[in-house]
Amino acid sequence: MLLADSSFANSVESNTQNQTGASNQNLPNEFMVLPFLILLFMIATGPLFYKHFWEKSFPKISVLLGSVTALYYIVVMKDLYSLHHTITEYISFIALLSSLYVASGGILIKIDKESTPIANVLFLLFGAIISNVIGTTGASMLLIRPFIKMNGERIRPYHIIFFIFIVGNIGGALTPIGDPPLFLGYLSGVPFFWVIANVWYIWVPTLIMVLILFFIIDSFKNSKIVKNNQTYTGKIEFKGIRNVGYLGAIVIAVFMDPNIFSFVPSMYPLPFGFRELIMFAVAFLSYKNANEKILKANEFNFTPIREVAYLFVGIFLTMIPALQLIAVFAKQNNEYFNVGLFFWASGSLSSFLDNAPTYLNFLSASMGKYDLHLNNKADVQDFVLIGSDYLRAISVGAVFFGAMTYIGNGPNFMIKSIAESSGIEMPSFMIYLFKYSIPVLLPIFTIIWILFFY
């Protein structure tokens, strides 16, 4: 979900070790998971049963529930470190999302081509591929508007949902740039090209199965549409080349970390770094220098990113206790986890919790099987050789399952917000889960489990 500070890779291991050997009084009370569950419940039910109240009040509700958890950690736990780290994560998350959102808003892509099922499949395939170059967030922000416009009046919610499945999540499983959990693995010591070498043969059949299902559904829906006599030139128009440079600057900024390049200054204890400053600066410059005609053509406004900022500040804060309890449970019970269980555990939790720390928690637990430690890069590199099956299962689970819910990965909710701002009535949290992700993705992930992790 986020672009976390690289120090998290070290802190997860040391904190997990301390908590595992400590008494339960050093852990949050299990009841402190309630604010997260309440927020999740309201996200799921609000748009269905009390839409007007939810749309008006969700910023206050999100902040209020997050504040309850924050006060608990300050007053009861006296744990300022966890709060500081979570705020750091949140700022990294919102810096990446907002900078990509603003920069991509200054790029106009017009595709004067009939929206056929095969054209949509090729579009989504292209999005999946480039998500490994500019990240799932970057690809999503760049392509969602052209995808909506290309489909014109025949755009339906399932188009957006499959876009979330493919471009926003599954597509970015091949490189550390593609999705935040893989980037944290790279920061921890996993070689950059290990992912593509060890995941491509899982990525290919997964992507093919999802695209085939989309093609079948889109072909069936398309056959019911009355065709008009409109003619198409087949041309692709691209405007806003300057903003491509801004996108490139954001991707480069991802690596502006003192643990990667020694010349990058550390700004600790501030809850942001040089990387985030670059991203916010790029967002400011790209908006200030944007072509107003392009912004108008893209119907650009700040509503989607504002909604994400409010909602996820509550999610980040309220899930602190859940993540800490899961970290200790995984560490204490790692002997019971085989490769298949690591795939399902990391995947299931990544559907509802932040997939980046979930990835690190289970990576730490799996390394414990070999008496290796996440805060030692040499140990991580040894684990890549002797525990590659576990690493592969955790990597695939954390990335793929992010598509299961709107909050499973950062781009998901942003894509939903952009679609809604374009007049598309998107399904609620529960309908998304039970009508789309469970029927479509869960059988495919089960096949992947049987083929590669059973």
N, C-alpha and C positions, 0 to 999 in steps of 0.2 A: 504493500500500500504506500509506503513512504520511502524517501531517500534519507535513511537514517545516518546520524553521525557515526563515523567509523569506530569511535571509541566504544560503541555499543557492542561490537563483536567481542571486545575484551571484558566489558562489564557484565555481560550475560553470564559468561563462564564463571567469573569470580563470585558474582552474587549467587548464582545457582549453587556453587560449591558451599558457600557460607550458609545458605538457607537449608541445604540438605542436611548438614550436620548440626543444625541449630534446633532449638525447641520451637514449637508451634507459635509461641508468643512473638517471635520475630516475623511471622507471616501475617498478612491481613486476615481479618475475620472473614469467614466464608460469606457472611451476610453482605459484605461490601461488594459482592458481585451484583447485588440487586439494582443499583443505579444503572449499570450497563444493561441488564435484562429489561428494566423498565424502558430505557431509551430504545432498545431494539424492538420491544413490543409496540411502542408508540410509533416508531418508523413504519412498522408493519401494518398497524391498524388505523393510524391517523388518516391517511388518504382515503380509506374505505368508509369509516364510520363517523368521523368528525373532521371532515376535510377543511372546512372554513376555519375552525379553531386551530387546527394543526398548521395550516399555511400561515396563519397570523402569529402563532405563538411558538413555533418550533425553535426559533433562535433563543428565546428566553428559557424554554424547557431544557434545551441542550446545555446552555451555560449553567443553569441551576443544578442539574444533575452532575455535571462535571465539577462544579464548585463543592458539592457534597463530598465527593471523593477527595478533592484537593484538601479540604479542611480536615478530613479524617487523617490524611498522611501528615499534615502539618501538626495537628493537635495531639492525635492519639499515637500514630506511628513515629512521629518526630523524624520522618524520612524525607528530607528535602532533596536528596539525590534523585529519587525516582521521579519526583515532580519536575526537577530541573531537566532530567533526561527526556521526559515526555514532552515538555515544552520545546526542547531542542528538536525533537523528532517532528513535532507539529509545524514548527517554523520551516524546517526543511521541506516537509510535505507541501505546505501551502506556497512556499517560494517556487518550487518546481512546477506545481500545477498552474499557479497564476501566471508565471512567466511564459509557459508554453501556451496557455489560453490566450493571453494578450498578443503574443507574437504571431500565433497562427491566425488570429482574427484579422490581421493585416494582409493575409494572403487570400486571393480569390482564385478558385479553380472552377471553371465552367466546362462541363463535358456535354457537348451537343451530340448525344448518342442515345438511341432508344434504350430504355431501361428493360432489357431482357434478363431472364434468369442467368444466362451464361455471362452476360456483361457484369451483373452483380457479383457472381462468383469470382470472376477475374479481378474485380475491384477489391473484394475482401481478401483474396489471395495476395494481391499487391500490398495491401495494408498489413497483413500478417508478416510479410517479408521485411518491410521497412521498419516495423516495430522493433526489430532487432538492431536497427541502426540508430534510430532516434527515440527508442523506448515506446512502450505501449501508450504512455500518456501523450508523447509527442505525435505519434501516428494518429491517435484518436482525435486529438485537437485539430490536426491538419486536415483530416479526411472526413470527419463526420458531416460537416456542412456540405461539401461537394456530393457526398453520398445521398444526403437528403434531397438536394436540389436535382440530382440526376434522376432520382425516382419520381420526382414531381408529385403529381396528384395521387399516384398509386402507392405512395409511401405508407407503410403500415407499421405498427409496433414491432412485429416480428423482424422487420428489417433492422431496426435499431438494436434489438436484443441479440441477434446473430452478429451484428457489428461489435457489440460488447464481448460476446463469446470469443470472437476470432481476433479482432484488431486490439481490443482492450485487454486481452488476457493471454489466451493460448498462443497467439502469434509470437509473443516476446519471450519464448522459453529457450532461445538458442544462444543468447549472449548475456554477459553481465549488464550490458546497457539496457537490455530488453525489459527487465523487471527488477524492482528493488531487492527482493530476496537474493537473487543471483549476484547483484552488485555487492551485497554484504558478504556473500561467500567469497567473492573476488578479493575484497578488502581483508578478509580473514586468512587468505592464503591459497584459495582454490585457483589454479591457473586459468587465465582468461579464456583460452580456447578449449578447456576441459568440457565446458557445457555443450558446445556445438558437437564435439566429437562423441559425447556420450548420451546426448538426448535427441539428436536429429532423427534417429530411426524410431523414436517414440512420437516425436513431434509430427512427422510426416503422416503416419496412419491416423493420428488423432485429428489433424487438420482436414485430411481427406474425408473422414467420416462426418465431421461437422458440416463441411461444405456440401457433401452429397445430400445430407438431410435438408440443408437450406435450399439447395437446387430443387429438390422434390417439392418442398412446400411452396417455394416461389413460383415454380412452374404451374402448380395446381391453382394458386391464387391468380396468376397472370392469365390463365386460360379463361377466367371468368370476367375479365375486363374487356369492355367494348373498345376496340382499337379505333383511334382517330386516324386521320389522313395526314398527320404531320410528317414533314420530311426532316431528315437530320443530315448534317454535314459530316459528322464523325470527328469534328475538330475538338481539340482540348485547348482551352484558353487558360493561361496562367498569368496572374498579375500579382505584384508585390514581391518581386525578387529580392528586394532589400531585406525583407523579413525572413527570408531563408537564411541570411547571414545571422540574424538574431537567433533563430532556432539553432544554428550551428554553435553560436556562442554559449547557449544554454547547455547543449550536450557536452561541450568542452568543460564548462563550469562544474559538471557532475564530478569530474576527476580533480577538481581543485581542492584537494584535501591534504593536510600536512602529513598524513600517513602514507600518501602516495608520492607526493613531491615535497621534498624537504624545504624548498623555497617558499611554500605557501605558509603564511603566518597563522599560528593558532590564536584564536580569539577567546579561548576559555578563560574565565567562567561565563562569558556571555553566552546566551542560549542560541547563538547562530555563529556562522563562520564566514570566511571570505567567499565561499561558494554561494551562500545565500545572498550576500551583498551583491554579487555579480548578477544573480538571477533577478533580484528586485530592480536593479539598475537597468537591466535589459528590458524588463516589463515596462518601466517608466519611459525609456527611450523609444521603444517600439510603438507605444501608444501615442506619445507626443509627436512622433514623426510619421504616424500612419496616414495613409491616403484615406480621406474622409469618404470618398465614393466607395472604396472597397469595404470600409467598416459598415456603411449603410447597406451595401449589397449583401453583406454577411449577416445583417440584422444584429450587429454586435452590441452587446451591453454587458454590464457587470453582474447582472442578476444570478446567472449560474454559479460563478465563482464565489459570490457572496453567500449563496445557499450552502455550498460545500464548506466554506470556511466556518460558518456557524455550526453546522451539523457535526463536522468532524472534530471540532474542539471538544465537544461533549464525548464523542466516541473515544478519542485518544485518552482523555482523562479517566473516564469510567472503566476502561478496560485494563487499567494498571493492575488492580487486584487479580483479575482473571488470568492475566499473563504471568504474574508471579506465582500463583498457585499451580498453574499448568507447568511452569518451568520446573518446580520442585517435584511434582508428580512424575513428570517424564524422566527426571534424573534418578529418582528413587526406584522407578519401575522399568528401567531400560532393559533389564535382562528378560523381560516378558515381551519385548517388542522385536518382531522379526521384520524383514524388509517390507512385507505387505502391510503390516500394521503401521509402520512408519509412513507409508504412502497414504493410507486412509486417515491416520491421526493428523499428520501435517496438513493434508488436504481439507479435512472436515473443519478443523479450527481456522484455517485460512479463509473459509467461506464466511466466517462471522467476525473473526478477530484480525488484527493486523498480520498480514502474511510475512512481513519481514522479521519481526521478533519470533513469530511462530517457527519460521525456518531455522533461526539461530538456536532456539530452545531445543528443537528436536535434533539438530546437528550436534549440539553439545551432548545431548543424551546418547546419541548413537556413537559418538567418539568415546564416551565413557565405557562402552563395551570393550574397548581395546586399551583402556587406561591412558587415553590421550586427552589433551585439553585444548579447548577452542582458543584460548588466549596465547597459544604458542603456534606460530606460523609453521614451524618445522613439523609439529604434530599434525597440523591440518594437511600438510603436503604428504605426510606418511599415510594419513587416513584416506586421501584421494587414491592411493595405490591399493591399500588393503581393505578399505570399506566403501569402494566405489558404488556397490549396489545400494547401500544405505543412502549415500549422498545423491544418487540418481533418483531414488524414490522420493526423498524429501524435496529435491529441487522441482521435480515434475508435480508433486502434490501441491506444493505451495503456490506455484504459478497457475496451473490449470484450474484448481478449485476456486481461485479468486473470482472466476466467472459465475459462481453459483448464486451470489446475491449482489444487490446494488452496492453493499458496503464491503464486498470482498476485496476490492482493489480500487485505488484512487480514481482512475478514469471512469469507472462504471457510473457513479452518481453524476459526474460531470457530463457524460454523454447523455444520460437521462435528462438532465436539466436543459442542455442545449436543444434536445429534441422537443421537449415541452415548450421551450421558448419559441420554437418554430411552428407550434400549433398541433403537435402530435400528442395524442392522449396516451401516455405510457401506463402500463399496468402497475398496480401497487406492488409493494415488497412481497406480499404473500402470493399474489397471482404470478409474479415473475418466478418465484421459487417453485410453486407447485404446477403451474401450467407450462413453463418453459424449461428452466434449468434442470429440474429433477427428471422430467420425461426425456429430455434431449441429451443432457450431459452425463447424467448418472449411468445410464447403460453403456455409453462410450467409455467412461472412466473405468467401469467394471471390466470391459473387454481389455483395456490397457493393463489393468491389474492382473488379469488372468494371463495375458501374453508375456508380461515383463516382470511382474513382482510377486506372483503367486508362489 
